[in-house]
Amino acid sequence: MLWILLFAVLLAGVVAVNVAVLELNLELDGVGRERTELESDLARLRSELSSASATARIERVATTELGLAQADPSDTVYVRIRR
């Protein structure tokens, strides 16, 4: 009779450990999905940052928001420095 009780306690312990492992695996899967989403967001944000600093955008902002214009090539003066 004692061995049946001991066996039941051991079996309950094995079941408890298996449940704990299952819960940890589920949590790990969730964290893995969250990591994948964060990596995707990071890639998207890096792309947005790259396009925000693109030459065409800078030129558009300079002309539309700041009122700047391209200099006339005839107004351009080059200075040569002699060594």
PDB file of N, CA, C and O in Angstrom:
ATOM      1  N   MET A   1       0.820  -1.189   0.000  1.00  0.00           N
ATOM      2  CA  MET A   1       0.000   0.000   0.000  1.00  0.00           C
ATOM      3  C   MET A   1       0.866   1.256   0.000  1.00  0.00           C
ATOM      4  O   MET A   1       0.542   2.237  -0.670  1.00  0.00           O
ATOM      5  N   LEU A   2       1.955   1.227   0.744  1.00  0.00           N
ATOM      6  CA  LEU A   2       2.849   2.380   0.814  1.00  0.00           C
ATOM      7  C   LEU A   2       3.480   2.664  -0.530  1.00  0.00           C
ATOM      8  O   LEU A   2       3.653   3.822  -0.910  1.00  0.00           O
ATOM      9  N   TRP A   3       3.827   1.603  -1.256  1.00  0.00           N
ATOM     10  CA  TRP A   3       4.472   1.807  -2.549  1.00  0.00           C
ATOM     11  C   TRP A   3       3.517   2.439  -3.551  1.00  0.00           C
ATOM     12  O   TRP A   3       3.963   3.157  -4.446  1.00  0.00           O
ATOM     13  N   ILE A   4       2.208   2.191  -3.424  1.00  0.00           N
ATOM     14  CA  ILE A   4       1.218   2.816  -4.312  1.00  0.00           C
ATOM     15  C   ILE A   4       1.167   4.322  -4.042  1.00  0.00           C
ATOM     16  O   ILE A   4       1.107   5.123  -4.975  1.00  0.00           O
ATOM     17  N   LEU A   5       1.192   4.694  -2.791  1.00  0.00           N
ATOM     18  CA  LEU A   5       1.178   6.097  -2.427  1.00  0.00           C
ATOM     19  C   LEU A   5       2.458   6.791  -2.914  1.00  0.00           C
ATOM     20  O   LEU A   5       2.404   7.902  -3.442  1.00  0.00           O
ATOM     21  N   LEU A   6       3.595   6.136  -2.734  1.00  0.00           N
ATOM     22  CA  LEU A   6       4.874   6.680  -3.201  1.00  0.00           C
ATOM     23  C   LEU A   6       4.872   6.827  -4.721  1.00  0.00           C
ATOM     24  O   LEU A   6       5.332   7.839  -5.250  1.00  0.00           O
ATOM     25  N   PHE A   7       4.356   5.819  -5.420  1.00  0.00           N
ATOM     26  CA  PHE A   7       4.269   5.870  -6.873  1.00  0.00           C
ATOM     27  C   PHE A   7       3.361   7.018  -7.321  1.00  0.00           C
ATOM     28  O   PHE A   7       3.679   7.709  -8.289  1.00  0.00           O
ATOM     29  N   ALA A   8       2.255   7.228  -6.645  1.00  0.00           N
ATOM     30  CA  ALA A   8       1.322   8.308  -6.984  1.00  0.00           C
ATOM     31  C   ALA A   8       1.974   9.668  -6.785  1.00  0.00           C
ATOM     32  O   ALA A   8       1.788  10.565  -7.607  1.00  0.00           O
ATOM     33  N   VAL A   9       2.731   9.833  -5.713  1.00  0.00           N
ATOM     34  CA  VAL A   9       3.421  11.096  -5.455  1.00  0.00           C
ATOM     35  C   VAL A   9       4.468  11.352  -6.528  1.00  0.00           C
ATOM     36  O   VAL A   9       4.583  12.471  -7.029  1.00  0.00           O
ATOM     37  N   LEU A  10       5.238  10.318  -6.885  1.00  0.00           N
ATOM     38  CA  LEU A  10       6.245  10.461  -7.935  1.00  0.00           C
ATOM     39  C   LEU A  10       5.597  10.789  -9.281  1.00  0.00           C
ATOM     40  O   LEU A  10       6.089  11.637 -10.026  1.00  0.00           O
ATOM     41  N   LEU A  11       4.498  10.116  -9.582  1.00  0.00           N
ATOM     42  CA  LEU A  11       3.787  10.381 -10.826  1.00  0.00           C
ATOM     43  C   LEU A  11       3.254  11.806 -10.859  1.00  0.00           C
ATOM     44  O   LEU A  11       3.314  12.462 -11.899  1.00  0.00           O
ATOM     45  N   ALA A  12       2.739  12.290  -9.750  1.00  0.00           N
ATOM     46  CA  ALA A  12       2.257  13.677  -9.671  1.00  0.00           C
ATOM     47  C   ALA A  12       3.412  14.650  -9.858  1.00  0.00           C
ATOM     48  O   ALA A  12       3.238  15.702 -10.475  1.00  0.00           O
ATOM     49  N   GLY A  13       4.583  14.318  -9.337  1.00  0.00           N
ATOM     50  CA  GLY A  13       5.762  15.166  -9.523  1.00  0.00           C
ATOM     51  C   GLY A  13       6.180  15.232 -10.975  1.00  0.00           C
ATOM     52  O   GLY A  13       6.525  16.304 -11.473  1.00  0.00           O
ATOM     53  N   VAL A  14       6.152  14.094 -11.664  1.00  0.00           N
ATOM     54  CA  VAL A  14       6.499  14.066 -13.085  1.00  0.00           C
ATOM     55  C   VAL A  14       5.509  14.896 -13.894  1.00  0.00           C
ATOM     56  O   VAL A  14       5.907  15.639 -14.791  1.00  0.00           O
ATOM     57  N   VAL A  15       4.244  14.775 -13.586  1.00  0.00           N
ATOM     58  CA  VAL A  15       3.220  15.559 -14.286  1.00  0.00           C
ATOM     59  C   VAL A  15       3.442  17.050 -14.026  1.00  0.00           C
ATOM     60  O   VAL A  15       3.338  17.855 -14.951  1.00  0.00           O
ATOM     61  N   ALA A  16       3.742  17.424 -12.798  1.00  0.00           N
ATOM     62  CA  ALA A  16       3.974  18.832 -12.467  1.00  0.00           C
ATOM     63  C   ALA A  16       5.173  19.385 -13.228  1.00  0.00           C
ATOM     64  O   ALA A  16       5.133  20.513 -13.719  1.00  0.00           O
ATOM     65  N   VAL A  17       6.229  18.600 -13.325  1.00  0.00           N
ATOM     66  CA  VAL A  17       7.420  19.042 -14.068  1.00  0.00           C
ATOM     67  C   VAL A  17       7.079  19.196 -15.546  1.00  0.00           C
ATOM     68  O   VAL A  17       7.504  20.167 -16.172  1.00  0.00           O
ATOM     69  N   ASN A  18       6.329  18.267 -16.113  1.00  0.00           N
ATOM     70  CA  ASN A  18       5.943  18.362 -17.523  1.00  0.00           C
ATOM     71  C   ASN A  18       5.077  19.591 -17.788  1.00  0.00           C
ATOM     72  O   ASN A  18       5.232  20.249 -18.816  1.00  0.00           O
ATOM     73  N   VAL A  19       4.179  19.898 -16.879  1.00  0.00           N
ATOM     74  CA  VAL A  19       3.340  21.092 -17.023  1.00  0.00           C
ATOM     75  C   VAL A  19       4.207  22.348 -16.961  1.00  0.00           C
ATOM     76  O   VAL A  19       3.997  23.282 -17.736  1.00  0.00           O
ATOM     77  N   ALA A  20       5.165  22.378 -16.059  1.00  0.00           N
ATOM     78  CA  ALA A  20       6.049  23.536 -15.946  1.00  0.00           C
ATOM     79  C   ALA A  20       6.871  23.720 -17.224  1.00  0.00           C
ATOM     80  O   ALA A  20       7.053  24.844 -17.693  1.00  0.00           O
ATOM     81  N   VAL A  21       7.363  22.620 -17.780  1.00  0.00           N
ATOM     82  CA  VAL A  21       8.143  22.686 -19.022  1.00  0.00           C
ATOM     83  C   VAL A  21       7.261  23.182 -20.168  1.00  0.00           C
ATOM     84  O   VAL A  21       7.701  23.990 -20.986  1.00  0.00           O
ATOM     85  N   LEU A  22       6.036  22.707 -20.228  1.00  0.00           N
ATOM     86  CA  LEU A  22       5.105  23.151 -21.260  1.00  0.00           C
ATOM     87  C   LEU A  22       4.831  24.650 -21.148  1.00  0.00           C
ATOM     88  O   LEU A  22       4.816  25.352 -22.158  1.00  0.00           O
ATOM     89  N   GLU A  23       4.619  25.138 -19.945  1.00  0.00           N
ATOM     90  CA  GLU A  23       4.376  26.568 -19.737  1.00  0.00           C
ATOM     91  C   GLU A  23       5.589  27.395 -20.155  1.00  0.00           C
ATOM     92  O   GLU A  23       5.439  28.450 -20.771  1.00  0.00           O
ATOM     93  N   LEU A  24       6.787  26.921 -19.823  1.00  0.00           N
ATOM     94  CA  LEU A  24       8.000  27.635 -20.217  1.00  0.00           C
ATOM     95  C   LEU A  24       8.168  27.649 -21.734  1.00  0.00           C
ATOM     96  O   LEU A  24       8.586  28.658 -22.302  1.00  0.00           O
ATOM     97  N   ASN A  25       7.847  26.538 -22.391  1.00  0.00           N
ATOM     98  CA  ASN A  25       7.933  26.495 -23.847  1.00  0.00           C
ATOM     99  C   ASN A  25       6.949  27.458 -24.493  1.00  0.00           C
ATOM    100  O   ASN A  25       7.278  28.112 -25.482  1.00  0.00           O
ATOM    101  N   LEU A  26       5.750  27.550 -23.945  1.00  0.00           N
ATOM    102  CA  LEU A  26       4.764  28.499 -24.469  1.00  0.00           C
ATOM    103  C   LEU A  26       5.252  29.935 -24.291  1.00  0.00           C
ATOM    104  O   LEU A  26       5.112  30.760 -25.194  1.00  0.00           O
ATOM    105  N   GLU A  27       5.812  30.222 -23.148  1.00  0.00           N
ATOM    106  CA  GLU A  27       6.346  31.563 -22.895  1.00  0.00           C
ATOM    107  C   GLU A  27       7.509  31.865 -23.837  1.00  0.00           C
ATOM    108  O   GLU A  27       7.626  32.978 -24.349  1.00  0.00           O
ATOM    109  N   LEU A  28       8.358  30.880 -24.061  1.00  0.00           N
ATOM    110  CA  LEU A  28       9.492  31.047 -24.969  1.00  0.00           C
ATOM    111  C   LEU A  28       9.020  31.303 -26.396  1.00  0.00           C
ATOM    112  O   LEU A  28       9.603  32.129 -27.097  1.00  0.00           O
ATOM    113  N   ASP A  29       7.986  30.618 -26.829  1.00  0.00           N
ATOM    114  CA  ASP A  29       7.418  30.862 -28.158  1.00  0.00           C
ATOM    115  C   ASP A  29       6.901  32.289 -28.268  1.00  0.00           C
ATOM    116  O   ASP A  29       7.119  32.956 -29.279  1.00  0.00           O
ATOM    117  N   GLY A  30       6.219  32.753 -27.236  1.00  0.00           N
ATOM    118  CA  GLY A  30       5.707  34.127 -27.241  1.00  0.00           C
ATOM    119  C   GLY A  30       6.823  35.147 -27.319  1.00  0.00           C
ATOM    120  O   GLY A  30       6.727  36.126 -28.060  1.00  0.00           O
ATOM    121  N   VAL A  31       7.877  34.923 -26.560  1.00  0.00           N
ATOM    122  CA  VAL A  31       9.024  35.840 -26.575  1.00  0.00           C
ATOM    123  C   VAL A  31       9.703  35.801 -27.945  1.00  0.00           C
ATOM    124  O   VAL A  31      10.154  36.831 -28.446  1.00  0.00           O
ATOM    125  N   GLY A  32       9.775  34.634 -28.539  1.00  0.00           N
ATOM    126  CA  GLY A  32      10.364  34.518 -29.874  1.00  0.00           C
ATOM    127  C   GLY A  32       9.560  35.286 -30.911  1.00  0.00           C
ATOM    128  O   GLY A  32      10.131  35.957 -31.771  1.00  0.00           O
ATOM    129  N   ARG A  33       8.234  35.191 -30.833  1.00  0.00           N
ATOM    130  CA  ARG A  33       7.376  35.963 -31.749  1.00  0.00           C
ATOM    131  C   ARG A  33       7.550  37.453 -31.534  1.00  0.00           C
ATOM    132  O   ARG A  33       7.617  38.220 -32.494  1.00  0.00           O
ATOM    133  N   GLU A  34       7.624  37.864 -30.276  1.00  0.00           N
ATOM    134  CA  GLU A  34       7.811  39.286 -29.973  1.00  0.00           C
ATOM    135  C   GLU A  34       9.163  39.772 -30.506  1.00  0.00           C
ATOM    136  O   GLU A  34       9.264  40.884 -31.024  1.00  0.00           O
ATOM    137  N   ARG A  35      10.180  38.953 -30.381  1.00  0.00           N
ATOM    138  CA  ARG A  35      11.505  39.328 -30.887  1.00  0.00           C
ATOM    139  C   ARG A  35      11.463  39.504 -32.404  1.00  0.00           C
ATOM    140  O   ARG A  35      12.032  40.453 -32.943  1.00  0.00           O
ATOM    141  N   THR A  36      10.784  38.581 -33.084  1.00  0.00           N
ATOM    142  CA  THR A  36      10.665  38.681 -34.533  1.00  0.00           C
ATOM    143  C   THR A  36       9.952  39.962 -34.933  1.00  0.00           C
ATOM    144  O   THR A  36      10.363  40.635 -35.879  1.00  0.00           O
ATOM    145  N   GLU A  37       8.885  40.303 -34.217  1.00  0.00           N
ATOM    146  CA  GLU A  37       8.148  41.545 -34.502  1.00  0.00           C
ATOM    147  C   GLU A  37       9.033  42.766 -34.264  1.00  0.00           C
ATOM    148  O   GLU A  37       9.018  43.710 -35.053  1.00  0.00           O
ATOM    149  N   LEU A  38       9.797  42.747 -33.185  1.00  0.00           N
ATOM    150  CA  LEU A  38      10.675  43.880 -32.888  1.00  0.00           C
ATOM    151  C   LEU A  38      11.778  44.023 -33.938  1.00  0.00           C
ATOM    152  O   LEU A  38      12.132  45.138 -34.320  1.00  0.00           O
ATOM    153  N   GLU A  39      12.315  42.903 -34.400  1.00  0.00           N
ATOM    154  CA  GLU A  39      13.330  42.966 -35.453  1.00  0.00           C
ATOM    155  C   GLU A  39      12.739  43.521 -36.740  1.00  0.00           C
ATOM    156  O   GLU A  39      13.394  44.279 -37.456  1.00  0.00           O
ATOM    157  N   SER A  40      11.498  43.143 -37.032  1.00  0.00           N
ATOM    158  CA  SER A  40      10.819  43.673 -38.214  1.00  0.00           C
ATOM    159  C   SER A  40      10.587  45.175 -38.078  1.00  0.00           C
ATOM    160  O   SER A  40      10.803  45.928 -39.028  1.00  0.00           O
ATOM    161  N   ASP A  41      10.152  45.609 -36.906  1.00  0.00           N
ATOM    162  CA  ASP A  41       9.957  47.037 -36.653  1.00  0.00           C
ATOM    163  C   ASP A  41      11.269  47.798 -36.783  1.00  0.00           C
ATOM    164  O   ASP A  41      11.303  48.892 -37.348  1.00  0.00           O
ATOM    165  N   LEU A  42      12.341  47.227 -36.267  1.00  0.00           N
ATOM    166  CA  LEU A  42      13.647  47.876 -36.346  1.00  0.00           C
ATOM    167  C   LEU A  42      14.085  48.034 -37.801  1.00  0.00           C
ATOM    168  O   LEU A  42      14.594  49.087 -38.185  1.00  0.00           O
ATOM    169  N   ALA A  43      13.891  47.003 -38.604  1.00  0.00           N
ATOM    170  CA  ALA A  43      14.250  47.084 -40.025  1.00  0.00           C
ATOM    171  C   ALA A  43      13.419  48.152 -40.726  1.00  0.00           C
ATOM    172  O   ALA A  43      13.939  48.906 -41.548  1.00  0.00           O
ATOM    173  N   ARG A  44      12.119  48.219 -40.399  1.00  0.00           N
ATOM    174  CA  ARG A  44      11.246  49.220 -41.005  1.00  0.00           C
ATOM    175  C   ARG A  44      11.679  50.626 -40.602  1.00  0.00           C
ATOM    176  O   ARG A  44      11.723  51.528 -41.438  1.00  0.00           O
ATOM    177  N   LEU A  45      11.996  50.811 -39.331  1.00  0.00           N
ATOM    178  CA  LEU A  45      12.425  52.124 -38.855  1.00  0.00           C
ATOM    179  C   LEU A  45      13.765  52.536 -39.462  1.00  0.00           C
ATOM    180  O   LEU A  45      13.967  53.709 -39.780  1.00  0.00           O
ATOM    181  N   ARG A  46      14.670  51.592 -39.623  1.00  0.00           N
ATOM    182  CA  ARG A  46      15.945  51.903 -40.271  1.00  0.00           C
ATOM    183  C   ARG A  46      15.719  52.329 -41.719  1.00  0.00           C
ATOM    184  O   ARG A  46      16.373  53.247 -42.215  1.00  0.00           O
ATOM    185  N   SER A  47      14.792  51.658 -42.386  1.00  0.00           N
ATOM    186  CA  SER A  47      14.470  52.018 -43.762  1.00  0.00           C
ATOM    187  C   SER A  47      13.862  53.410 -43.829  1.00  0.00           C
ATOM    188  O   SER A  47      14.206  54.199 -44.709  1.00  0.00           O
ATOM    189  N   GLU A  48      12.957  53.715 -42.898  1.00  0.00           N
ATOM    190  CA  GLU A  48      12.354  55.048 -42.858  1.00  0.00           C
ATOM    191  C   GLU A  48      13.409  56.113 -42.592  1.00  0.00           C
ATOM    192  O   GLU A  48      13.377  57.185 -43.195  1.00  0.00           O
ATOM    193  N   LEU A  49      14.332  55.825 -41.702  1.00  0.00           N
ATOM    194  CA  LEU A  49      15.393  56.773 -41.401  1.00  0.00           C
ATOM    195  C   LEU A  49      16.272  57.007 -42.621  1.00  0.00           C
ATOM    196  O   LEU A  49      16.672  58.136 -42.905  1.00  0.00           O
ATOM    197  N   SER A  50      16.562  55.939 -43.332  1.00  0.00           N
ATOM    198  CA  SER A  50      17.384  56.060 -44.529  1.00  0.00           C
ATOM    199  C   SER A  50      16.686  56.910 -45.587  1.00  0.00           C
ATOM    200  O   SER A  50      17.303  57.780 -46.202  1.00  0.00           O
ATOM    201  N   SER A  51      15.407  56.654 -45.792  1.00  0.00           N
ATOM    202  CA  SER A  51      14.695  57.425 -46.810  1.00  0.00           C
ATOM    203  C   SER A  51      14.471  58.864 -46.363  1.00  0.00           C
ATOM    204  O   SER A  51      14.389  59.766 -47.197  1.00  0.00           O
ATOM    205  N   ALA A  52      14.374  59.086 -45.067  1.00  0.00           N
ATOM    206  CA  ALA A  52      14.174  60.446 -44.564  1.00  0.00           C
ATOM    207  C   ALA A  52      15.408  61.304 -44.808  1.00  0.00           C
ATOM    208  O   ALA A  52      15.306  62.524 -44.935  1.00  0.00           O
ATOM    209  N   SER A  53      16.549  60.678 -44.872  1.00  0.00           N
ATOM    210  CA  SER A  53      17.772  61.446 -45.082  1.00  0.00           C
ATOM    211  C   SER A  53      18.239  61.385 -46.534  1.00  0.00           C
ATOM    212  O   SER A  53      19.342  61.829 -46.850  1.00  0.00           O
ATOM    213  N   ALA A  54      17.420  60.848 -47.403  1.00  0.00           N
ATOM    214  CA  ALA A  54      17.789  60.738 -48.808  1.00  0.00           C
ATOM    215  C   ALA A  54      17.931  62.123 -49.423  1.00  0.00           C
ATOM    216  O   ALA A  54      17.280  63.079 -49.002  1.00  0.00           O
ATOM    217  N   THR A  55      18.773  62.207 -50.400  1.00  0.00           N
ATOM    218  CA  THR A  55      19.078  63.479 -51.049  1.00  0.00           C
ATOM    219  C   THR A  55      17.835  64.136 -51.630  1.00  0.00           C
ATOM    220  O   THR A  55      17.652  65.346 -51.493  1.00  0.00           O
ATOM    221  N   ALA A  56      16.986  63.359 -52.272  1.00  0.00           N
ATOM    222  CA  ALA A  56      15.789  63.934 -52.888  1.00  0.00           C
ATOM    223  C   ALA A  56      14.888  64.575 -51.842  1.00  0.00           C
ATOM    224  O   ALA A  56      14.335  65.650 -52.073  1.00  0.00           O
ATOM    225  N   ARG A  57      14.739  63.933 -50.714  1.00  0.00           N
ATOM    226  CA  ARG A  57      13.890  64.494 -49.659  1.00  0.00           C
ATOM    227  C   ARG A  57      14.511  65.773 -49.114  1.00  0.00           C
ATOM    228  O   ARG A  57      13.807  66.754 -48.872  1.00  0.00           O
ATOM    229  N   ILE A  58      15.810  65.765 -48.922  1.00  0.00           N
ATOM    230  CA  ILE A  58      16.493  66.949 -48.404  1.00  0.00           C
ATOM    231  C   ILE A  58      16.317  68.116 -49.385  1.00  0.00           C
ATOM    232  O   ILE A  58      16.059  69.248 -48.978  1.00  0.00           O
ATOM    233  N   GLU A  59      16.458  67.824 -50.667  1.00  0.00           N
ATOM    234  CA  GLU A  59      16.286  68.869 -51.673  1.00  0.00           C
ATOM    235  C   GLU A  59      14.855  69.399 -51.672  1.00  0.00           C
ATOM    236  O   GLU A  59      14.644  70.606 -51.782  1.00  0.00           O
ATOM    237  N   ARG A  60      13.879  68.516 -51.551  1.00  0.00           N
ATOM    238  CA  ARG A  60      12.474  68.936 -51.529  1.00  0.00           C
ATOM    239  C   ARG A  60      12.187  69.818 -50.322  1.00  0.00           C
ATOM    240  O   ARG A  60      11.529  70.851 -50.448  1.00  0.00           O
ATOM    241  N   VAL A  61      12.677  69.417 -49.157  1.00  0.00           N
ATOM    242  CA  VAL A  61      12.467  70.220 -47.949  1.00  0.00           C
ATOM    243  C   VAL A  61      13.141  71.577 -48.086  1.00  0.00           C
ATOM    244  O   VAL A  61      12.591  72.597 -47.669  1.00  0.00           O
ATOM    245  N   ALA A  62      14.342  71.586 -48.676  1.00  0.00           N
ATOM    246  CA  ALA A  62      15.070  72.840 -48.844  1.00  0.00           C
ATOM    247  C   ALA A  62      14.301  73.798 -49.739  1.00  0.00           C
ATOM    248  O   ALA A  62      14.247  74.998 -49.467  1.00  0.00           O
ATOM    249  N   THR A  63      13.712  73.282 -50.795  1.00  0.00           N
ATOM    250  CA  THR A  63      13.011  74.177 -51.724  1.00  0.00           C
ATOM    251  C   THR A  63      11.616  74.537 -51.248  1.00  0.00           C
ATOM    252  O   THR A  63      11.209  75.693 -51.359  1.00  0.00           O
ATOM    253  N   THR A  64      10.872  73.569 -50.718  1.00  0.00           N
ATOM    254  CA  THR A  64       9.479  73.861 -50.356  1.00  0.00           C
ATOM    255  C   THR A  64       9.332  74.492 -48.978  1.00  0.00           C
ATOM    256  O   THR A  64       8.549  75.426 -48.805  1.00  0.00           O
ATOM    257  N   GLU A  65      10.068  73.998 -48.009  1.00  0.00           N
ATOM    258  CA  GLU A  65       9.889  74.492 -46.645  1.00  0.00           C
ATOM    259  C   GLU A  65      10.827  75.648 -46.299  1.00  0.00           C
ATOM    260  O   GLU A  65      10.470  76.533 -45.522  1.00  0.00           O
ATOM    261  N   LEU A  66      12.016  75.635 -46.875  1.00  0.00           N
ATOM    262  CA  LEU A  66      12.995  76.660 -46.521  1.00  0.00           C
ATOM    263  C   LEU A  66      13.130  77.751 -47.573  1.00  0.00           C
ATOM    264  O   LEU A  66      13.791  78.762 -47.338  1.00  0.00           O
ATOM    265  N   GLY A  67      12.510  77.553 -48.727  1.00  0.00           N
ATOM    266  CA  GLY A  67      12.557  78.562 -49.777  1.00  0.00           C
ATOM    267  C   GLY A  67      13.904  78.676 -50.463  1.00  0.00           C
ATOM    268  O   GLY A  67      14.195  79.704 -51.075  1.00  0.00           O
ATOM    269  N   LEU A  68      14.723  77.659 -50.377  1.00  0.00           N
ATOM    270  CA  LEU A  68      16.029  77.690 -51.026  1.00  0.00           C
ATOM    271  C   LEU A  68      15.875  77.291 -52.494  1.00  0.00           C
ATOM    272  O   LEU A  68      14.905  76.633 -52.868  1.00  0.00           O
ATOM    273  N   ALA A  69      16.841  77.696 -53.322  1.00  0.00           N
ATOM    274  CA  ALA A  69      16.808  77.355 -54.742  1.00  0.00           C
ATOM    275  C   ALA A  69      18.207  76.957 -55.194  1.00  0.00           C
ATOM    276  O   ALA A  69      19.205  77.311 -54.566  1.00  0.00           O
ATOM    277  N   GLN A  70      18.260  76.215 -56.292  1.00  0.00           N
ATOM    278  CA  GLN A  70      19.546  75.839 -56.866  1.00  0.00           C
ATOM    279  C   GLN A  70      20.230  77.111 -57.366  1.00  0.00           C
ATOM    280  O   GLN A  70      19.593  77.989 -57.947  1.00  0.00           O
ATOM    281  N   ALA A  71      21.511  77.187 -57.131  1.00  0.00           N
ATOM    282  CA  ALA A  71      22.276  78.346 -57.614  1.00  0.00           C
ATOM    283  C   ALA A  71      22.436  78.246 -59.123  1.00  0.00           C
ATOM    284  O   ALA A  71      22.607  77.159 -59.677  1.00  0.00           O
ATOM    285  N   ASP A  72      22.378  79.401 -59.778  1.00  0.00           N
ATOM    286  CA  ASP A  72      22.605  79.461 -61.220  1.00  0.00           C
ATOM    287  C   ASP A  72      24.076  79.141 -61.459  1.00  0.00           C
ATOM    288  O   ASP A  72      24.945  79.715 -60.802  1.00  0.00           O
ATOM    289  N   PRO A  73      24.368  78.240 -62.382  1.00  0.00           N
ATOM    290  CA  PRO A  73      25.770  77.881 -62.628  1.00  0.00           C
ATOM    291  C   PRO A  73      26.646  79.088 -62.978  1.00  0.00           C
ATOM    292  O   PRO A  73      27.847  79.076 -62.708  1.00  0.00           O
ATOM    293  N   SER A  74      26.067  80.114 -63.568  1.00  0.00           N
ATOM    294  CA  SER A  74      26.875  81.289 -63.907  1.00  0.00           C
ATOM    295  C   SER A  74      27.257  82.079 -62.661  1.00  0.00           C
ATOM    296  O   SER A  74      28.202  82.868 -62.691  1.00  0.00           O
ATOM    297  N   ASP A  75      26.531  81.873 -61.572  1.00  0.00           N
ATOM    298  CA  ASP A  75      26.844  82.558 -60.317  1.00  0.00           C
ATOM    299  C   ASP A  75      27.852  81.788 -59.473  1.00  0.00           C
ATOM    300  O   ASP A  75      28.293  82.271 -58.430  1.00  0.00           O
ATOM    301  N   THR A  76      28.208  80.620 -59.913  1.00  0.00           N
ATOM    302  CA  THR A  76      29.116  79.780 -59.144  1.00  0.00           C
ATOM    303  C   THR A  76      30.548  80.217 -59.396  1.00  0.00           C
ATOM    304  O   THR A  76      30.964  80.386 -60.542  1.00  0.00           O
ATOM    305  N   VAL A  77      31.291  80.396 -58.329  1.00  0.00           N
ATOM    306  CA  VAL A  77      32.685  80.805 -58.416  1.00  0.00           C
ATOM    307  C   VAL A  77      33.533  79.726 -57.743  1.00  0.00           C
ATOM    308  O   VAL A  77      33.243  79.304 -56.624  1.00  0.00           O
ATOM    309  N   TYR A  78      34.565  79.294 -58.427  1.00  0.00           N
ATOM    310  CA  TYR A  78      35.472  78.302 -57.869  1.00  0.00           C
ATOM    311  C   TYR A  78      36.758  79.003 -57.451  1.00  0.00           C
ATOM    312  O   TYR A  78      37.273  79.852 -58.177  1.00  0.00           O
ATOM    313  N   VAL A  79      37.257  78.656 -56.317  1.00  0.00           N
ATOM    314  CA  VAL A  79      38.485  79.251 -55.798  1.00  0.00           C
ATOM    315  C   VAL A  79      39.559  78.171 -55.816  1.00  0.00           C
ATOM    316  O   VAL A  79      39.366  77.076 -55.288  1.00  0.00           O
ATOM    317  N   ARG A  80      40.675  78.492 -56.423  1.00  0.00           N
ATOM    318  CA  ARG A  80      41.787  77.544 -56.470  1.00  0.00           C
ATOM    319  C   ARG A  80      42.801  77.942 -55.410  1.00  0.00           C
ATOM    320  O   ARG A  80      43.160  79.112 -55.280  1.00  0.00           O
ATOM    321  N   ILE A  81      43.240  76.983 -54.682  1.00  0.00           N
ATOM    322  CA  ILE A  81      44.221  77.218 -53.629  1.00  0.00           C
ATOM    323  C   ILE A  81      45.545  76.641 -54.110  1.00  0.00           C
ATOM    324  O   ILE A  81      45.636  75.465 -54.463  1.00  0.00           O
ATOM    325  N   ARG A  82      46.559  77.481 -54.118  1.00  0.00           N
ATOM    326  CA  ARG A  82      47.885  77.024 -54.537  1.00  0.00           C
ATOM    327  C   ARG A  82      48.687  76.583 -53.339  1.00  0.00           C
ATOM    328  O   ARG A  82      48.588  77.183 -52.269  1.00  0.00           O
ATOM    329  N   ARG A  83      49.462  75.568 -53.499  1.00  0.00           N
ATOM    330  CA  ARG A  83      50.288  75.070 -52.404  1.00  0.00           C
ATOM    331  C   ARG A  83      51.704  75.463 -52.596  1.00  0.00           C
ATOM    332  O   ARG A  83      52.554  75.132 -51.769  1.00  0.00           O
TER     333      ARG A  83
END
